[in-house]
Amino acid sequence: MILYRLRCSKGHEFDSWFKDSKTYERQEKKSLVGCAVCGDAKVTRALMAPRLGTKGNKKGAAVTPVETPPPAPTAEQIQAQQQMAAIATKMPKELREALVKVRTEIEKNCEHVGDKFAEEARKIHYGESDKRGIYGETSDKEAEELAEEGIEFGRLPWVPRGN
Ligand SMILES: [Zn+2]
């Protein structure tokens, strides 16, 4: 991230962060950089005030762009944070929809064995029952035992349909 001091055609000066100098140049060319004060798209880079170098360091002057981060987040950063928050609140719903889909698929293709899932899964595993897809309820303890016996199964939250 680099900080540029920009100036619009009306003379407003403001600071703006860009990913790198190429990003700035690309946005500037497409007039995507607007004045923070009046929205004017005719924005040019203003020269940063030269930083005072330490004594004896004469090469240290005129540093542009400045590479230290600003203390307060810019409007752009706040916007990015808000977008992330919006995605986060959306996620559970999408996850729920995905799980409903999985549930529908399982119900269509597998046999419901209710709370006899562990018993039935074991029978299938040891060839006592026909090999088929089953689903049902199982306790944590039963699931643990099945896993120990090397029986293949998957667990997922059984979400209610609709809301
Ligand atoms: Zn302006």
Backbone and ligand atoms as CSV (ligand in chain L), in Angstrom:
chain,resi,resn,atom,element,x,y,z
A,1,MET,N,N,0.845,-1.198,0.000
A,1,MET,CA,C,0.000,0.000,0.000
A,1,MET,C,C,0.880,1.248,0.000
A,2,ILE,N,N,0.502,2.195,-0.850
A,2,ILE,CA,C,1.241,3.454,-0.851
A,2,ILE,C,C,0.263,4.612,-0.768
A,3,LEU,N,N,0.740,5.664,-0.189
A,3,LEU,CA,C,-0.102,6.839,0.023
A,3,LEU,C,C,0.285,7.936,-0.957
A,4,TYR,N,N,-0.706,8.445,-1.671
A,4,TYR,CA,C,-0.454,9.554,-2.581
A,4,TYR,C,C,-1.234,10.778,-2.128
A,5,ARG,N,N,-0.581,11.913,-2.261
A,5,ARG,CA,C,-1.316,13.169,-2.056
A,5,ARG,C,C,-1.832,13.572,-3.430
A,6,LEU,N,N,-3.132,13.748,-3.523
A,6,LEU,CA,C,-3.751,14.057,-4.810
A,6,LEU,C,C,-4.367,15.446,-4.785
A,7,ARG,N,N,-4.471,16.027,-5.972
A,7,ARG,CA,C,-5.056,17.362,-6.063
A,7,ARG,C,C,-5.996,17.392,-7.261
A,8,CYS,N,N,-7.226,17.878,-7.047
A,8,CYS,CA,C,-8.190,17.943,-8.140
A,8,CYS,C,C,-8.027,19.262,-8.892
A,9,SER,N,N,-8.771,19.399,-10.000
A,9,SER,CA,C,-8.612,20.597,-10.829
A,9,SER,C,C,-9.075,21.856,-10.108
A,10,LYS,N,N,-9.837,21.696,-9.037
A,10,LYS,CA,C,-10.284,22.858,-8.271
A,10,LYS,C,C,-9.342,23.185,-7.109
A,11,GLY,N,N,-8.304,22.403,-7.025
A,11,GLY,CA,C,-7.273,22.734,-6.036
A,11,GLY,C,C,-7.412,22.055,-4.688
A,12,HIS,N,N,-8.409,21.140,-4.551
A,12,HIS,CA,C,-8.521,20.410,-3.280
A,12,HIS,C,C,-7.405,19.393,-3.191
A,13,GLU,N,N,-6.812,19.312,-2.043
A,13,GLU,CA,C,-5.776,18.291,-1.841
A,13,GLU,C,C,-6.261,17.261,-0.838
A,14,PHE,N,N,-5.967,16.018,-1.111
A,14,PHE,CA,C,-6.365,14.947,-0.188
A,14,PHE,C,C,-5.410,13.781,-0.351
A,15,ASP,N,N,-5.361,12.922,0.660
A,15,ASP,CA,C,-4.499,11.744,0.622
A,15,ASP,C,C,-5.323,10.512,0.300
A,16,SER,N,N,-4.762,9.619,-0.483
A,16,SER,CA,C,-5.481,8.394,-0.812
A,16,SER,C,C,-4.512,7.229,-0.925
A,17,TRP,N,N,-4.967,6.075,-0.449
A,17,TRP,CA,C,-4.132,4.862,-0.492
A,17,TRP,C,C,-4.384,4.085,-1.771
A,18,PHE,N,N,-3.321,3.522,-2.300
A,18,PHE,CA,C,-3.435,2.636,-3.457
A,18,PHE,C,C,-2.575,1.412,-3.212
A,19,LYS,N,N,-2.958,0.308,-3.887
A,19,LYS,CA,C,-2.234,-0.943,-3.706
A,19,LYS,C,C,-0.777,-0.738,-4.109
A,20,ASP,N,N,-0.563,-0.133,-5.258
A,20,ASP,CA,C,0.783,0.213,-5.687
A,20,ASP,C,C,0.676,1.321,-6.725
A,21,SER,N,N,1.825,1.767,-7.220
A,21,SER,CA,C,1.806,2.910,-8.133
A,21,SER,C,C,1.100,2.559,-9.441
A,22,LYS,N,N,1.193,1.300,-9.862
A,22,LYS,CA,C,0.515,0.880,-11.099
A,22,LYS,C,C,-0.995,0.974,-10.936
A,23,THR,N,N,-1.479,0.574,-9.776
A,23,THR,CA,C,-2.915,0.655,-9.515
A,23,THR,C,C,-3.387,2.096,-9.605
A,24,TYR,N,N,-2.587,2.986,-9.026
A,24,TYR,CA,C,-2.960,4.402,-9.088
A,24,TYR,C,C,-3.010,4.872,-10.539
A,25,GLU,N,N,-1.970,4.546,-11.298
A,25,GLU,CA,C,-1.892,5.016,-12.683
A,25,GLU,C,C,-3.066,4.500,-13.509
A,26,ARG,N,N,-3.429,3.238,-13.266
A,26,ARG,CA,C,-4.537,2.640,-14.010
A,26,ARG,C,C,-5.847,3.363,-13.660
A,27,GLN,N,N,-6.067,3.576,-12.380
A,27,GLN,CA,C,-7.308,4.223,-11.933
A,27,GLN,C,C,-7.359,5.678,-12.377
A,28,GLU,N,N,-6.193,6.319,-12.386
A,28,GLU,CA,C,-6.131,7.724,-12.763
A,28,GLU,C,C,-6.477,7.861,-14.244
A,29,LYS,N,N,-5.956,6.931,-15.064
A,29,LYS,CA,C,-6.201,6.950,-16.505
A,29,LYS,C,C,-7.693,6.803,-16.808
A,30,LYS,N,N,-8.357,5.952,-16.050
A,30,LYS,CA,C,-9.786,5.704,-16.277
A,30,LYS,C,C,-10.663,6.699,-15.520
A,31,SER,N,N,-10.041,7.723,-14.958
A,31,SER,CA,C,-10.761,8.734,-14.176
A,31,SER,C,C,-11.557,8.100,-13.037
A,32,LEU,N,N,-10.991,7.051,-12.452
A,32,LEU,CA,C,-11.671,6.372,-11.332
A,32,LEU,C,C,-11.322,7.010,-9.996
A,33,VAL,N,N,-10.295,7.870,-10.032
A,33,VAL,CA,C,-9.908,8.524,-8.800
A,33,VAL,C,C,-10.654,9.848,-8.710
A,34,GLY,N,N,-11.546,9.963,-7.744
A,34,GLY,CA,C,-12.314,11.191,-7.593
A,34,GLY,C,C,-11.808,12.021,-6.430
A,35,CYS,N,N,-12.027,13.319,-6.528
A,35,CYS,CA,C,-11.643,14.210,-5.435
A,35,CYS,C,C,-12.481,13.867,-4.206
A,36,ALA,N,N,-11.831,13.777,-3.061
A,36,ALA,CA,C,-12.521,13.438,-1.817
A,36,ALA,C,C,-13.444,14.559,-1.362
A,37,VAL,N,N,-13.203,15.774,-1.875
A,37,VAL,CA,C,-13.997,16.933,-1.448
A,37,VAL,C,C,-15.166,17.177,-2.395
A,38,CYS,N,N,-14.889,17.277,-3.713
A,38,CYS,CA,C,-15.943,17.653,-4.649
A,38,CYS,C,C,-16.269,16.559,-5.659
A,39,GLY,N,N,-15.530,15.460,-5.657
A,39,GLY,CA,C,-15.828,14.377,-6.579
A,39,GLY,C,C,-15.258,14.557,-7.973
A,40,ASP,N,N,-14.539,15.623,-8.194
A,40,ASP,CA,C,-13.915,15.895,-9.489
A,40,ASP,C,C,-13.001,14.729,-9.880
A,41,ALA,N,N,-13.177,14.227,-11.119
A,41,ALA,CA,C,-12.361,13.096,-11.560
A,41,ALA,C,C,-11.036,13.550,-12.161
A,42,LYS,N,N,-10.879,14.852,-12.346
A,42,LYS,CA,C,-9.609,15.363,-12.886
A,42,LYS,C,C,-8.640,15.533,-11.738
A,43,VAL,N,N,-7.997,14.437,-11.423
A,43,VAL,CA,C,-7.119,14.425,-10.254
A,43,VAL,C,C,-5.690,14.163,-10.688
A,44,THR,N,N,-4.781,14.918,-10.150
A,44,THR,CA,C,-3.373,14.671,-10.433
A,44,THR,C,C,-2.630,14.473,-9.123
A,45,ARG,N,N,-1.472,13.865,-9.233
A,45,ARG,CA,C,-0.675,13.656,-8.034
A,45,ARG,C,C,0.010,14.953,-7.659
A,46,ALA,N,N,-0.152,15.323,-6.424
A,46,ALA,CA,C,0.560,16.496,-5.929
A,46,ALA,C,C,1.861,16.011,-5.314
A,47,LEU,N,N,2.850,16.841,-5.341
A,47,LEU,CA,C,4.122,16.445,-4.728
A,47,LEU,C,C,3.968,16.471,-3.222
A,48,MET,N,N,4.429,15.404,-2.582
A,48,MET,CA,C,4.393,15.382,-1.131
A,48,MET,C,C,5.447,16.362,-0.628
A,49,ALA,N,N,5.150,16.941,0.487
A,49,ALA,CA,C,6.162,17.800,1.095
A,49,ALA,C,C,7.364,16.931,1.423
A,50,PRO,N,N,8.537,17.360,1.047
A,50,PRO,CA,C,9.720,16.522,1.318
A,50,PRO,C,C,9.867,16.277,2.799
A,51,ARG,N,N,10.176,15.039,3.136
A,51,ARG,CA,C,10.383,14.715,4.542
A,51,ARG,C,C,11.750,15.200,4.958
A,52,LEU,N,N,11.808,15.673,6.148
A,52,LEU,CA,C,13.099,16.137,6.628
A,52,LEU,C,C,13.965,14.934,6.978
A,53,GLY,N,N,15.092,14.893,6.339
A,53,GLY,CA,C,16.006,13.802,6.633
A,53,GLY,C,C,16.729,14.053,7.931
A,54,THR,N,N,17.259,12.993,8.503
A,54,THR,CA,C,18.030,13.180,9.731
A,54,THR,C,C,19.358,13.840,9.375
A,55,LYS,N,N,19.978,14.370,10.345
A,55,LYS,CA,C,21.239,15.089,10.135
A,55,LYS,C,C,22.243,14.238,9.368
A,56,GLY,N,N,22.806,14.823,8.347
A,56,GLY,CA,C,23.841,14.124,7.604
A,56,GLY,C,C,23.292,13.177,6.554
A,57,ASN,N,N,21.967,12.955,6.563
A,57,ASN,CA,C,21.368,12.056,5.587
A,57,ASN,C,C,20.731,12.897,4.484
A,58,LYS,N,N,21.533,13.389,3.575
A,58,LYS,CA,C,21.035,14.312,2.550
A,58,LYS,C,C,20.236,13.590,1.471
A,59,LYS,N,N,20.418,12.287,1.382
A,59,LYS,CA,C,19.665,11.528,0.383
A,59,LYS,C,C,18.234,11.256,0.834
A,60,GLY,N,N,17.957,11.493,2.111
A,60,GLY,CA,C,16.652,11.116,2.674
A,60,GLY,C,C,15.513,12.049,2.328
A,61,ALA,N,N,15.749,13.113,1.598
A,61,ALA,CA,C,14.693,14.082,1.315
A,61,ALA,C,C,13.779,13.605,0.194
A,62,ALA,N,N,12.625,14.278,0.057
A,62,ALA,CA,C,11.684,14.060,-1.041
A,62,ALA,C,C,11.292,12.598,-1.181
A,63,VAL,N,N,10.678,12.076,-0.153
A,63,VAL,CA,C,10.211,10.703,-0.213
A,63,VAL,C,C,8.758,10.685,-0.669
A,64,THR,N,N,8.501,10.169,-1.823
A,64,THR,CA,C,7.144,10.030,-2.321
A,64,THR,C,C,7.046,8.768,-3.144
A,65,PRO,N,N,6.121,7.937,-2.910
A,65,PRO,CA,C,5.102,8.050,-1.873
A,65,PRO,C,C,5.601,7.644,-0.496
A,66,VAL,N,N,4.854,8.032,0.515
A,66,VAL,CA,C,5.183,7.654,1.883
A,66,VAL,C,C,4.752,6.209,2.092
A,67,GLU,N,N,5.565,5.451,2.779
A,67,GLU,CA,C,5.233,4.034,2.919
A,67,GLU,C,C,4.782,3.630,4.308
A,68,THR,N,N,4.591,4.583,5.182
A,68,THR,CA,C,4.099,4.233,6.516
A,68,THR,C,C,2.575,4.273,6.518
A,69,PRO,N,N,1.939,3.341,7.214
A,69,PRO,CA,C,0.466,3.311,7.224
A,69,PRO,C,C,-0.104,4.464,8.026
A,70,PRO,N,N,-1.297,4.921,7.673
A,70,PRO,CA,C,-1.918,6.016,8.422
A,70,PRO,C,C,-2.468,5.508,9.740
A,71,PRO,N,N,-2.608,6.347,10.746
A,71,PRO,CA,C,-3.111,5.903,12.049
A,71,PRO,C,C,-4.588,5.512,11.995
A,72,ALA,N,N,-5.390,6.258,11.258
A,72,ALA,CA,C,-6.821,5.967,11.184
A,72,ALA,C,C,-7.137,5.271,9.864
A,73,PRO,N,N,-8.121,4.349,9.855
A,73,PRO,CA,C,-8.467,3.686,8.595
A,73,PRO,C,C,-9.084,4.670,7.608
A,74,THR,N,N,-8.791,4.478,6.337
A,74,THR,CA,C,-9.362,5.344,5.307
A,74,THR,C,C,-10.784,4.886,5.014
A,75,ALA,N,N,-11.517,5.724,4.285
A,75,ALA,CA,C,-12.888,5.373,3.920
A,75,ALA,C,C,-12.920,4.059,3.144
A,76,GLU,N,N,-11.869,3.863,2.350
A,76,GLU,CA,C,-11.778,2.647,1.542
A,76,GLU,C,C,-11.656,1.411,2.432
A,77,GLN,N,N,-10.819,1.539,3.471
A,77,GLN,CA,C,-10.621,0.403,4.375
A,77,GLN,C,C,-11.885,0.112,5.168
A,78,ILE,N,N,-12.579,1.176,5.571
A,78,ILE,CA,C,-13.824,0.991,6.317
A,78,ILE,C,C,-14.840,0.282,5.429
A,79,GLN,N,N,-14.884,0.676,4.170
A,79,GLN,CA,C,-15.814,0.059,3.224
A,79,GLN,C,C,-15.513,-1.433,3.065
A,80,ALA,N,N,-14.221,-1.750,2.969
A,80,ALA,CA,C,-13.822,-3.149,2.825
A,80,ALA,C,C,-14.247,-3.960,4.038
A,81,GLN,N,N,-14.109,-3.354,5.226
A,81,GLN,CA,C,-14.510,-4.036,6.449
A,81,GLN,C,C,-16.012,-4.280,6.471
A,82,GLN,N,N,-16.762,-3.272,5.991
A,82,GLN,CA,C,-18.217,-3.406,5.968
A,82,GLN,C,C,-18.653,-4.499,4.991
A,83,GLN,N,N,-17.916,-4.596,3.889
A,83,GLN,CA,C,-18.240,-5.637,2.908
A,83,GLN,C,C,-18.017,-7.022,3.507
A,84,MET,N,N,-16.907,-7.162,4.250
A,84,MET,CA,C,-16.614,-8.443,4.888
A,84,MET,C,C,-17.698,-8.804,5.901
A,85,ALA,N,N,-18.156,-7.791,6.640
A,85,ALA,CA,C,-19.202,-8.019,7.635
A,85,ALA,C,C,-20.492,-8.460,6.954
A,86,ALA,N,N,-20.776,-7.880,5.807
A,86,ALA,CA,C,-21.984,-8.231,5.065
A,86,ALA,C,C,-21.906,-9.674,4.580
A,87,ILE,N,N,-20.707,-10.074,4.132
A,87,ILE,CA,C,-20.518,-11.451,3.661
A,87,ILE,C,C,-20.700,-12.420,4.823
A,88,ALA,N,N,-20.156,-12.052,5.966
A,88,ALA,CA,C,-20.232,-12.922,7.142
A,88,ALA,C,C,-21.673,-13.155,7.584
A,89,THR,N,N,-22.500,-12.112,7.517
A,89,THR,CA,C,-23.892,-12.295,7.930
A,89,THR,C,C,-24.656,-13.106,6.892
A,90,LYS,N,N,-24.168,-13.082,5.661
A,90,LYS,CA,C,-24.839,-13.828,4.589
A,90,LYS,C,C,-24.516,-15.313,4.672
A,91,MET,N,N,-23.336,-15.619,5.188
A,91,MET,CA,C,-22.816,-16.976,5.121
A,91,MET,C,C,-23.722,-18.050,5.717
A,92,PRO,N,N,-24.217,-17.852,6.933
A,92,PRO,CA,C,-25.026,-18.913,7.525
A,92,PRO,C,C,-26.197,-19.330,6.637
A,93,LYS,N,N,-26.830,-18.366,5.974
A,93,LYS,CA,C,-27.983,-18.661,5.133
A,93,LYS,C,C,-27.557,-19.537,3.953
A,94,GLU,N,N,-26.437,-19.174,3.324
A,94,GLU,CA,C,-25.957,-19.942,2.179
A,94,GLU,C,C,-25.530,-21.335,2.605
A,95,LEU,N,N,-24.909,-21.385,3.766
A,95,LEU,CA,C,-24.474,-22.674,4.303
A,95,LEU,C,C,-25.708,-23.540,4.557
A,96,ARG,N,N,-26.738,-22.918,5.128
A,96,ARG,CA,C,-27.968,-23.638,5.430
A,96,ARG,C,C,-28.587,-24.181,4.144
A,97,GLU,N,N,-28.598,-23.342,3.123
A,97,GLU,CA,C,-29.179,-23.774,1.846
A,97,GLU,C,C,-28.414,-24.951,1.273
A,98,ALA,N,N,-27.087,-24.903,1.400
A,98,ALA,CA,C,-26.253,-25.995,0.890
A,98,ALA,C,C,-26.558,-27.280,1.638
A,99,LEU,N,N,-26.752,-27.151,2.954
A,99,LEU,CA,C,-27.029,-28.333,3.776
A,99,LEU,C,C,-28.411,-28.902,3.472
A,100,VAL,N,N,-29.365,-28.024,3.178
A,100,VAL,CA,C,-30.705,-28.487,2.804
A,100,VAL,C,C,-30.620,-29.301,1.508
A,101,LYS,N,N,-29.781,-28.833,0.600
A,101,LYS,CA,C,-29.582,-29.529,-0.671
A,101,LYS,C,C,-29.027,-30.932,-0.435
A,102,VAL,N,N,-28.015,-30.995,0.431
A,102,VAL,CA,C,-27.398,-32.283,0.750
A,102,VAL,C,C,-28.447,-33.199,1.363
A,103,ARG,N,N,-29.235,-32.645,2.255
A,103,ARG,CA,C,-30.269,-33.428,2.926
A,103,ARG,C,C,-31.236,-34.003,1.897
A,104,THR,N,N,-31.672,-33.178,0.964
A,104,THR,CA,C,-32.609,-33.617,-0.062
A,104,THR,C,C,-32.018,-34.759,-0.884
A,105,GLU,N,N,-30.735,-34.640,-1.235
A,105,GLU,CA,C,-30.057,-35.667,-2.011
A,105,GLU,C,C,-30.013,-36.982,-1.243
A,106,ILE,N,N,-29.689,-36.878,0.031
A,106,ILE,CA,C,-29.579,-38.079,0.862
A,106,ILE,C,C,-30.944,-38.753,0.974
A,107,GLU,N,N,-31.967,-37.961,1.215
A,107,GLU,CA,C,-33.307,-38.525,1.370
A,107,GLU,C,C,-33.784,-39.208,0.099
A,108,LYS,N,N,-33.319,-38.691,-1.037
A,108,LYS,CA,C,-33.726,-39.246,-2.329
A,108,LYS,C,C,-33.021,-40.569,-2.594
A,109,ASN,N,N,-31.766,-40.663,-2.197
A,109,ASN,CA,C,-30.932,-41.790,-2.603
A,109,ASN,C,C,-30.656,-42.823,-1.524
A,110,CYS,N,N,-30.971,-42.501,-0.304
A,110,CYS,CA,C,-30.612,-43.415,0.773
A,110,CYS,C,C,-31.840,-43.855,1.558
A,111,GLU,N,N,-31.649,-44.933,2.282
A,111,GLU,CA,C,-32.738,-45.481,3.088
A,111,GLU,C,C,-32.654,-44.938,4.507
A,112,HIS,N,N,-33.797,-44.499,5.011
A,112,HIS,CA,C,-33.805,-43.983,6.373
A,112,HIS,C,C,-33.903,-45.121,7.368
A,113,VAL,N,N,-32.983,-45.209,8.281
A,113,VAL,CA,C,-32.996,-46.299,9.259
A,113,VAL,C,C,-33.198,-45.771,10.673
A,114,GLY,N,N,-33.490,-44.479,10.759
A,114,GLY,CA,C,-33.771,-43.895,12.066
A,114,GLY,C,C,-32.616,-44.032,13.028
A,115,ASP,N,N,-32.948,-44.375,14.299
A,115,ASP,CA,C,-31.878,-44.448,15.300
A,115,ASP,C,C,-31.118,-45.766,15.235
A,116,LYS,N,N,-31.438,-46.597,14.234
A,116,LYS,CA,C,-30.695,-47.858,14.067
A,116,LYS,C,C,-29.510,-47.663,13.129
A,117,PHE,N,N,-29.111,-46.415,12.911
A,117,PHE,CA,C,-28.065,-46.133,11.932
A,117,PHE,C,C,-26.784,-46.914,12.219
A,118,ALA,N,N,-26.328,-46.862,13.459
A,118,ALA,CA,C,-25.059,-47.502,13.807
A,118,ALA,C,C,-25.142,-49.010,13.580
A,119,GLU,N,N,-26.256,-49.571,14.026
A,119,GLU,CA,C,-26.474,-51.015,13.891
A,119,GLU,C,C,-26.472,-51.422,12.415
A,120,GLU,N,N,-27.198,-50.660,11.606
A,120,GLU,CA,C,-27.350,-50.973,10.194
A,120,GLU,C,C,-26.033,-50.756,9.436
A,121,ALA,N,N,-25.347,-49.665,9.786
A,121,ALA,CA,C,-24.072,-49.366,9.131
A,121,ALA,C,C,-23.081,-50.495,9.368
A,122,ARG,N,N,-23.127,-51.043,10.581
A,122,ARG,CA,C,-22.245,-52.146,10.949
A,122,ARG,C,C,-22.577,-53.397,10.145
A,123,LYS,N,N,-23.887,-53.674,10.030
A,123,LYS,CA,C,-24.340,-54.852,9.267
A,123,LYS,C,C,-23.877,-54.760,7.822
A,124,ILE,N,N,-24.010,-53.559,7.235
A,124,ILE,CA,C,-23.601,-53.373,5.844
A,124,ILE,C,C,-22.091,-53.566,5.731
A,125,HIS,N,N,-21.399,-53.013,6.695
A,125,HIS,CA,C,-19.945,-53.081,6.678
A,125,HIS,C,C,-19.465,-54.525,6.727
A,126,TYR,N,N,-20.124,-55.351,7.546
A,126,TYR,CA,C,-19.681,-56.737,7.692
A,126,TYR,C,C,-20.422,-57.686,6.748
A,127,GLY,N,N,-21.167,-57.105,5.794
A,127,GLY,CA,C,-21.810,-57.922,4.770
A,127,GLY,C,C,-23.053,-58.640,5.231
A,128,GLU,N,N,-23.625,-58.270,6.387
A,128,GLU,CA,C,-24.835,-58.921,6.872
A,128,GLU,C,C,-26.078,-58.299,6.248
A,129,SER,N,N,-25.923,-57.098,5.711
A,129,SER,CA,C,-27.029,-56.420,5.051
A,129,SER,C,C,-26.596,-56.024,3.649
A,130,ASP,N,N,-27.586,-55.776,2.772
A,130,ASP,CA,C,-27.241,-55.337,1.418
A,130,ASP,C,C,-26.482,-54.016,1.465
A,131,LYS,N,N,-25.493,-53.901,0.585
A,131,LYS,CA,C,-24.732,-52.658,0.509
A,131,LYS,C,C,-25.624,-51.569,-0.080
A,132,ARG,N,N,-25.862,-50.564,0.674
A,132,ARG,CA,C,-26.706,-49.468,0.205
A,132,ARG,C,C,-26.442,-48.214,1.038
A,133,GLY,N,N,-26.921,-47.142,0.520
A,133,GLY,CA,C,-26.766,-45.899,1.274
A,133,GLY,C,C,-27.852,-45.795,2.321
A,134,ILE,N,N,-27.474,-45.479,3.522
A,134,ILE,CA,C,-28.477,-45.313,4.582
A,134,ILE,C,C,-28.219,-43.996,5.303
A,135,TYR,N,N,-29.249,-43.534,5.966
A,135,TYR,CA,C,-29.050,-42.372,6.829
A,135,TYR,C,C,-29.953,-42.486,8.029
A,136,GLY,N,N,-29.566,-41.857,9.062
A,136,GLY,CA,C,-30.343,-41.929,10.288
A,136,GLY,C,C,-29.641,-41.156,11.381
A,137,GLU,N,N,-30.101,-41.387,12.584
A,137,GLU,CA,C,-29.525,-40.642,13.696
A,137,GLU,C,C,-28.545,-41.531,14.452
A,138,THR,N,N,-27.541,-40.895,14.973
A,138,THR,CA,C,-26.579,-41.633,15.767
A,138,THR,C,C,-26.030,-40.735,16.867
A,139,SER,N,N,-25.622,-41.353,17.940
A,139,SER,CA,C,-25.059,-40.570,19.040
A,139,SER,C,C,-23.568,-40.389,18.818
A,140,ASP,N,N,-22.977,-39.471,19.553
A,140,ASP,CA,C,-21.537,-39.257,19.448
A,140,ASP,C,C,-20.767,-40.534,19.765
A,141,LYS,N,N,-21.250,-41.260,20.787
A,141,LYS,CA,C,-20.566,-42.478,21.212
A,141,LYS,C,C,-20.603,-43.526,20.100
A,142,GLU,N,N,-21.787,-43.700,19.511
A,142,GLU,CA,C,-21.928,-44.673,18.424
A,142,GLU,C,C,-21.051,-44.292,17.228
A,143,ALA,N,N,-21.048,-43.000,16.916
A,143,ALA,CA,C,-20.251,-42.529,15.787
A,143,ALA,C,C,-18.773,-42.818,16.017
A,144,GLU,N,N,-18.353,-42.624,17.243
A,144,GLU,CA,C,-16.961,-42.885,17.608
A,144,GLU,C,C,-16.617,-44.358,17.396
A,145,GLU,N,N,-17.530,-45.209,17.831
A,145,GLU,CA,C,-17.313,-46.657,17.694
A,145,GLU,C,C,-17.247,-47.070,16.225
A,146,LEU,N,N,-18.128,-46.484,15.422
A,146,LEU,CA,C,-18.131,-46.798,13.998
A,146,LEU,C,C,-16.799,-46.403,13.364
A,147,ALA,N,N,-16.333,-45.231,13.721
A,147,ALA,CA,C,-15.074,-44.731,13.177
A,147,ALA,C,C,-13.925,-45.656,13.563
A,148,GLU,N,N,-13.972,-46.138,14.808
A,148,GLU,CA,C,-12.919,-47.036,15.296
A,148,GLU,C,C,-12.918,-48.356,14.532
A,149,GLU,N,N,-14.113,-48.781,14.136
A,149,GLU,CA,C,-14.213,-50.034,13.383
A,149,GLU,C,C,-13.920,-49.842,11.902
A,150,GLY,N,N,-13.661,-48.636,11.500
A,150,GLY,CA,C,-13.310,-48.363,10.105
A,150,GLY,C,C,-14.506,-48.326,9.186
A,151,ILE,N,N,-15.665,-48.046,9.764
A,151,ILE,CA,C,-16.877,-47.982,8.939
A,151,ILE,C,C,-17.030,-46.575,8.367
A,152,GLU,N,N,-17.240,-46.544,7.056
A,152,GLU,CA,C,-17.341,-45.245,6.399
A,152,GLU,C,C,-18.706,-44.618,6.611
A,153,PHE,N,N,-18.683,-43.406,7.076
A,153,PHE,CA,C,-19.927,-42.650,7.200
A,153,PHE,C,C,-19.583,-41.174,7.329
A,154,GLY,N,N,-20.578,-40.364,7.117
A,154,GLY,CA,C,-20.358,-38.930,7.263
A,154,GLY,C,C,-21.414,-38.358,8.187
A,155,ARG,N,N,-21.073,-37.294,8.849
A,155,ARG,CA,C,-22.036,-36.652,9.741
A,155,ARG,C,C,-22.238,-35.219,9.257
A,156,LEU,N,N,-23.449,-34.776,9.339
A,156,LEU,CA,C,-23.683,-33.377,9.028
A,156,LEU,C,C,-24.877,-32.875,9.827
A,157,PRO,N,N,-24.876,-31.583,10.060
A,157,PRO,CA,C,-26.035,-31.030,10.786
A,157,PRO,C,C,-27.290,-31.203,9.947
A,158,TRP,N,N,-28.303,-31.784,10.558
A,158,TRP,CA,C,-29.538,-32.067,9.831
A,158,TRP,C,C,-30.434,-30.832,9.918
A,159,VAL,N,N,-30.298,-29.971,8.926
A,159,VAL,CA,C,-30.994,-28.687,8.985
A,159,VAL,C,C,-32.458,-28.836,8.599
A,160,PRO,N,N,-33.316,-28.059,9.225
A,160,PRO,CA,C,-34.715,-28.096,8.827
A,160,PRO,C,C,-34.908,-27.417,7.478
A,161,ARG,N,N,-35.880,-27.922,6.716
A,161,ARG,CA,C,-36.164,-27.305,5.433
A,161,ARG,C,C,-36.898,-25.978,5.643
A,162,GLY,N,N,-36.869,-25.160,4.628
A,162,GLY,CA,C,-37.538,-23.867,4.737
A,162,GLY,C,C,-36.792,-23.002,5.734
A,163,ASN,N,N,-37.530,-22.354,6.593
A,163,ASN,CA,C,-36.831,-21.491,7.537
A,163,ASN,C,C,-36.547,-22.215,8.830
L,1,ZN,ZN,ZN,-12.042,18.881,-5.539
